[in-house]
Amino acid sequence: MPRKGVTLTKKSYGDLSDTNGLAAYRERYLEWMGIRNYSDKSRESRELYINYFIKWCEERGLTQPAEITKQIIERYQRYLYHYRKDNGEPLSFQSQHSRLGALRAFFKYLSKHNYTLY
């Protein structure tokens, strides 16, 4: 369900018309976070990090949560490790941890609400 009002981040990825796609579940998750009174800052950072992941997945033809396996997450973790910012520096381990932590929370939500098996 799309949120009313302004999108928290500047650019959202994914096809919202696909009700079973990663983007639609991202929107449900962010709405759930709002209902649970998470801070705007927490929601903004999670949206940003989930968007990064959705963009990475789209580049590989992955659009459904059921397509995301442990091996896919491990590939994404390797991608983050080898990723270089515009200035040529790698992401800090804290940045890598934050991005993976947002995904962990997102997939935990999906599992807890029976959108995915695990």
PERA-V881187 format. One record per residue. N is the residue number from 1. BURIAL is b if it has 9 or more other C-alpha atoms within 8 Angstrom, else e. D_CENTER is the distance of its C-alpha to the mean C-alpha in whole Angstrom. Layout:
# PERA-V881187
n: [N,N]
burial: [BURIAL,BURIAL]
d_center: [D_CENTER,D_CENTER]
This chain:
# PERA-V881187
n: [1,2,3,4,5,6,7,8,9,10,11,12,13,14,15,16,17,18,19,20,21,22,23,24,25,26,27,28,29,30,31,32,33,34,35,36,37,38,39,40,41,42,43,44,45,46,47,48,49,50,51,52,53,54,55,56,57,58,59,60,61,62,63,64,65,66,67,68,69,70,71,72,73,74,75,76,77,78,79,80,81,82,83,84,85,86,87,88,89,90,91,92,93,94,95,96,97,98,99,100,101,102,103,104,105,106,107,108,109,110,111,112,113,114,115,116,117,118]
burial: [e,e,e,e,e,e,e,e,e,e,e,e,e,b,b,b,e,e,e,e,b,b,b,b,b,b,b,b,b,b,b,e,b,b,e,e,e,b,e,e,e,e,b,b,e,b,b,b,b,b,b,e,b,b,b,b,b,b,e,e,e,b,b,b,b,e,e,b,e,e,e,e,b,e,e,b,b,e,e,b,b,e,e,b,e,e,e,e,e,b,b,e,e,e,e,b,e,b,b,b,e,b,b,e,e,b,b,b,b,b,b,e,e,e,e,b,e,e]
d_center: [16,15,16,19,20,18,15,13,12,15,13,10,10,10,14,14,17,16,16,15,12,8,8,11,9,7,10,12,10,10,14,14,13,16,18,18,19,16,17,16,15,13,11,11,10,7,6,7,5,2,5,7,5,6,9,10,10,12,14,15,16,13,12,12,11,14,14,12,14,15,16,13,11,15,15,12,13,16,15,14,17,19,17,19,19,22,24,24,23,20,17,19,18,17,14,13,13,11,8,9,10,7,5,9,9,7,9,12,12,11,14,16,16,17,15,15,18,16]
